[in-house]
Amino acid sequence: MGRNKILAKNISFVLIGNVGSKLMGFIMLPLYTSWLSPADYGVTDIMGVYAGLLLNVVACDVSDAIFVFPSGATEVEIKKYYSSGFFFQIFCSLLCAFAFFLLTFIGAKNSFFEYIWYVYGILISNLFQKYAQDFCRGINKMSVFSFTGIVQSASIALFSILLIPRTGVYGFATAMIIANTITGIFTFFYSRSYRFLSVFMFDWTCLKRMLKYSIPLIPTAIMWWLVSSLNRPLLERHVGMFAIGLFAVANKLPNVLNMVFGLFQQAWNITAIEEFAKKDFSLYYNKMFRVVFGMQTFLCMVLVLFSKLFVMLFTSAEYMEAWKYVPLLCLSVLFSNTSAFVGSVFTAIRKSNYIFISTIFGGVGAIVFNYLLIPQYGLLGACVAIILSHLLSMVSRIFFSAGFVEFKAKAVIVYNILIIMLLYFVSLMEKGWILGFTFAIGLVVFVSVNHDTYSILILKLKNTVGRHINK
């Protein structure tokens, strides 16, 4: 099977596995915003933010290692890797519970301490669910991975409807915990991963090997959290939970873009690992980037065009102001996704330290920009800060990756970003016909900038269709 067919196959499995759970939050948004006030919705968002920070820290990010190390290993080695990582996570979970217990005596007054055990439940249930799913990807059981997304989506919907109307924020957290737990258990048994689990197969050498790979990813995860999530605690302090609720709603449309790219990225990482050693990888890498970046730019343009309509239709009047921040968050996601794509080079060569070094720029930028802008400009400052932070991370990764693969799309990035910024400033005028006219102009410029990339795709599509018709 050709490299593109393998990539397409992997994307299809990841699509089924992720699209349901990712879209569920989008589909459920009208219900969430009718059941929860902006302040309550902000609480649910910040609980996930705290759990997301600790997810990569508590067990030293060993789930990322269980995705990489089974590749090319013998069955006995796979058992050692899986068992070692699994029991290490149990130990870390118990240690984390003890640490949380000690934290309860501090008596601090903020959302983390108020909902500390719900944060713990979301964290640990997500930890084991992620480990189970990453192992399925590591042993190339992508079909199993796809079914887990369906189970998670159904669980989230069912328990949200049952619990949130009655218990509000607590019901939301409980629904997430139950859904994660059910999904993890389903993955464990349906994939027959239990065949690889044995306390007698625990191996210190294998665990050390995994931790040697995963531990350098922890600072990277923390830095990435600073870039994407530091704004929430600062918004809570300076503006209040209401602003976090608006920010969470504004993030929904950009998260669609992030979800679409994430489907590709998970499959692309597998392909990058397999293809990196080949002579024409640089050419393949640049072609794929231009196609994916162009598609994301077009989606950003569409999301900017319909952001106000989306917030109006999917939320209550309390959330209406959120539409103004959608275009800015779309731009930040575009920079973030570009960083992730370029980072696949470091994954392919198993040099996670480069991922960390490049992310430092974004993390330091996040600290500086958030502390400077949020107290002064509130939610707008948070959006600008996240854009600048992801931009720093993206530029640094492009710079560091140049030693391993040539990157030839810098001009294309600049032109596409200018198109999005033009649409954003016009959207603030709140004149529909002007925005529509500007969108049409932007589309013409977009086609002109990306003509060489998509003309090749269109030609290949025509040839493929022609061959099928002739048959």
WOKAVEN-V549526 format. One record per residue. N is the residue number from 1. D_LAST is the distance of its C-alpha to the last C-alpha in whole Angstrom. Layout:
n: [N N]
d_last: [D_LAST D_LAST]
//
This chain:
n: [1 2 3 4 5 6 7 8 9 10 11 12 13 14 15 16 17 18 19 20 21 22 23 24 25 26 27 28 29 30 31 32 33 34 35 36 37 38 39 40 41 42 43 44 45 46 47 48 49 50 51 52 53 54 55 56 57 58 59 60 61 62 63 64 65 66 67 68 69 70 71 72 73 74 75 76 77 78 79 80 81 82 83 84 85 86 87 88 89 90 91 92 93 94 95 96 97 98 99 100 101 102 103 104 105 106 107 108 109 110 111 112 113 114 115 116 117 118 119 120 121 122 123 124 125 126 127 128 129 130 131 132 133 134 135 136 137 138 139 140 141 142 143 144 145 146 147 148 149 150 151 152 153 154 155 156 157 158 159 160 161 162 163 164 165 166 167 168 169 170 171 172 173 174 175 176 177 178 179 180 181 182 183 184 185 186 187 188 189 190 191 192 193 194 195 196 197 198 199 200 201 202 203 204 205 206 207 208 209 210 211 212 213 214 215 216 217 218 219 220 221 222 223 224 225 226 227 228 229 230 231 232 233 234 235 236 237 238 239 240 241 242 243 244 245 246 247 248 249 250 251 252 253 254 255 256 257 258 259 260 261 262 263 264 265 266 267 268 269 270 271 272 273 274 275 276 277 278 279 280 281 282 283 284 285 286 287 288 289 290 291 292 293 294 295 296 297 298 299 300 301 302 303 304 305 306 307 308 309 310 311 312 313 314 315 316 317 318 319 320 321 322 323 324 325 326 327 328 329 330 331 332 333 334 335 336 337 338 339 340 341 342 343 344 345 346 347 348 349 350 351 352 353 354 355 356 357 358 359 360 361 362 363 364 365 366 367 368 369 370 371 372 373 374 375 376 377 378 379 380 381 382 383 384 385 386 387 388 389 390 391 392 393 394 395 396 397 398 399 400 401 402 403 404 405 406 407 408 409 410 411 412 413 414 415 416 417 418 419 420 421 422 423 424 425 426 427 428 429 430 431 432 433 434 435 436 437 438 439 440 441 442 443 444 445 446 447 448 449 450 451 452 453 454 455 456 457 458 459 460 461 462 463 464 465 466 467 468 469 470 471]
d_last: [20 21 24 22 20 23 25 23 23 27 27 26 28 31 30 30 34 35 34 36 39 39 38 41 44 42 41 45 47 48 50 51 52 54 55 57 59 57 60 59 55 57 58 55 53 56 56 52 53 56 54 51 54 55 52 51 55 56 54 54 50 50 46 45 46 44 41 41 43 41 39 39 42 43 43 47 47 45 47 50 48 47 51 53 51 51 55 56 54 56 59 59 58 62 63 61 63 66 66 65 68 70 69 70 74 73 73 71 70 67 63 63 66 66 62 63 62 59 58 58 56 53 53 54 51 49 50 49 46 44 45 43 40 40 41 38 36 38 37 33 33 31 30 34 35 32 34 38 37 36 40 41 40 41 45 45 45 47 50 50 50 53 55 55 56 59 60 58 58 59 56 54 55 55 51 50 52 51 47 47 49 47 44 45 46 43 41 44 43 40 39 41 43 46 46 46 49 53 56 57 54 55 55 57 56 52 54 55 52 50 53 53 50 50 54 53 50 53 55 51 51 54 54 50 52 55 52 51 53 57 57 57 61 62 61 63 66 66 64 64 61 60 59 57 55 54 53 51 49 49 47 44 42 42 41 38 37 39 37 33 34 36 32 31 34 34 31 31 35 33 31 33 35 33 32 35 36 33 34 31 32 34 32 29 32 33 29 29 33 32 29 31 34 33 31 34 36 34 35 39 39 37 40 43 42 42 44 47 45 44 48 49 47 46 50 54 56 57 54 54 55 52 50 51 51 47 46 48 47 43 44 46 43 41 43 43 40 40 42 40 37 40 42 39 40 43 41 39 42 44 47 48 51 49 48 51 53 50 51 55 54 53 55 58 57 56 60 61 59 60 63 64 62 62 65 65 62 61 58 57 58 56 53 54 55 52 50 52 52 48 48 51 49 46 47 49 46 44 48 48 44 44 46 43 40 40 39 38 38 42 41 38 40 43 42 40 43 45 42 43 47 47 45 47 51 49 49 52 53 52 51 48 47 48 46 43 43 44 41 39 40 40 36 36 38 36 32 34 36 32 30 29 28 26 24 23 21 20 18 17 16 14 12 11 10 9 6 5 5 4 0]
//
